[in-house]
Amino acid sequence: MADACMPERFYELARPMLPPEKGIGPQGGRPQTTHHVVLKVIWFVLVTSCRWKNVPQEMGCCGETARARLQEWERAGIWDRVHELFLTLLHREKLLHLETSIIDTTQVRAFGGGEATGPSPVDRLKKGRKFTLMVDGEGVPLVMRAVPGNRRDQLEILPTVAAFPPVGGGPGRPRTHPK
C-alpha cells in the first residue's frame, strides 16, 4: 500500500499537459477538485486495483470524480502525450529496450457494450473487447489498442506496430519502430 502514493515528479512532468484548473464561476458554487488530487486518486486506483466506488474519502475526492476526469483527459489526448513524454525520458536514460518488443492480446467482456465491441468468440458470443499490447524487452508498455472482441489477433499485429509513437531522447532522428 505504501507504493500507492503518486511520486511528485510524475505530477511535475504531467502538469504542463493538463488543461488549466477551473475556478469558481460567477454564480459561485463549489470549487473543482484540483488536478493534483485527481491524479493521486487515479494513481491509487491503478496501483491498488481498487474499484472507483471504493476509493477512501481520505484521498480528497471520490473515485467517480477521478474516473470522469480520467475519461475527459483521455478524450483530449492528454494521456497519449504523457505516454510519449515518458517514453522519451526512458529512452534518454537508456531504460527503454527497443531491441526486443513483444505483442500479445487479451479478451475482456464488455458488460456495457459500446461501439468498439463485438461478439466474443470465447464467451458464447457475448459482447467483448480485445486489447492488443506491445511492450519492450523489459515490459514497458509501448502501444495499446482496443478493438472488437471478434477481431483476429493476426489482423492486429501490423496496426499495433504502426501505432508505435516516435520516441526521441537519443541522438539522431526519433525512433519510429522497435528493432
N, C-alpha and C positions, 0 to 999 in steps of 0.2 A: 504494500500500500504506500510505502514511502516513495516509490518510483512514480506514483501517480501525480506528483507535483510537476507542473509545467516549468521547464527551465526559463528563466527570464531572458536568456539570449534568444530563445525562439520568438518570444514576443517582440523583442527589439528588431529582429530581422523581418518579421511578418507585418509589423505595424505600418510601415510606409505603403504597403499594398492594400491595406484595409480602407474602406470608404471613411469619409470624415464622420466623427461622432456627432449624433444629433442631440441638440439641446432641447430645452423645454420650449414648446410652441407658444404663440402669442396668447392663447387661451389658457395657458397653464397646463397642469397635468403632472403626471409622474415622469421623472427623468428616465431616459432609456438606460438599460444596463450597459456598462462600459464594455468595450471590445476586449479589454484585458480579462475581465471576469468571465465573459462568454468563452474566450479561448481556454481559460483554465478549466471550465466545465467540459468543453469538447475534449480537451486532452485527457481529463479524468475518465470520461466515458470510453475513449479509445483504449486507454491503458488498462482499465479495470474490467472492461466488458459489462459495465453496469448498464441497466436499461435507463432510457431517458427519464422515465417517470420515477425512478428510484434514486435520482441524484440527491445527495444530502443537502438540506437547506443551508448548512454552514458554508457551502460553496459560493453563495452570493447570488445565484439566480436559479430558477427551476430548469430542469432539463429540456422542457418543451421550448422555452425561450432560446436556449442554446441550439437546439435542433433546427428551429426556424431560421435562426441567423446563419447556421451552417449551410442550409439549403439556399438561402439568399446569396451568400458569398459564392457558393458553387455555381449558381446561375450566372453570376457576374464574372466568372472565370478567375477568381482570386486564388483558388486552390491550385490551379494549373500553374500560375505564376510563382506561387510559393514553392511548389514542387520543382520547377525549373531552377529557381534560385538555390535550393538545397542540393540539387544535383551538381550545379556549377561549383558550389562551395566544397562538396565532397570530392569533385574532380580536382579542384585546386589543391586540396590537401592530400591528394593521391590516395583517397579512401574509396574511390569508385573503381571497380574492377570490371572493365568492359570487354576484356579478352573473352570472357565466357558469359553468355546470357541464357537463361532458361525460361521457357514458356510453358504454362500449364493452365488448365481451366477447371472451374468448379461449377456445379449446378446448384441453384438456390430456388426454393419455392417462393413465388411472389403472391402472397396472400391477397394483396390489394389490387393485383393486376397491373394495368398501366400499358402505355404504348410500346415499351421495349420488352414485352413479354411474349411468350409463345407456348404452345403445348409442350410440356416436358416429356421427352421420350422415356425417362426413367421413373416417372411418378404418375403413372396412369393418366397421362395427358392433362394433368392439372397445370395451371399457368406457372411459368417458371422463367428465370433469367439465368444466363450463363455469363460468368465473369472470366475473362482471359487476362492473365497477369504475366508480365515479363519482368524478371529480376536479374541483377548482375550476379557475378560469381560469389558474392558474399551475402546475397539475399536482399539487397537494396531494391525497392520497387522502382522500376523504370517506366512502365506503361501498364495501365489497367483499362480494359474496355468491357462494357456491358452490352450484351446482345440478347435477343430472344432465346429461350431455352431450347428450342428445336433446331438451332443453327449448329452445323457440324464443326468440330474442332479444326479440321483441316482448312476450312474456309477463313479461319481467324488468324492463322499464323502470319501471313504476309501483311494484312492490315495492322496487326499489332506491331510488327517490326517497323512499318511505315509511320506509325504514330509516335515513334521514339522522338522526344523533343531534342532540339540542338543543345548540346552540353558544352559550354565554354569553360574557362578557368585554367586551361593549359595553353602552351604555346601553339601558334598556328590557328587555323580555322576551327570553329566549333565542331565537335564530333557530331555527325548526323545519324550514325548507326553503330551499334556494338560490333566488334570484330566478328 
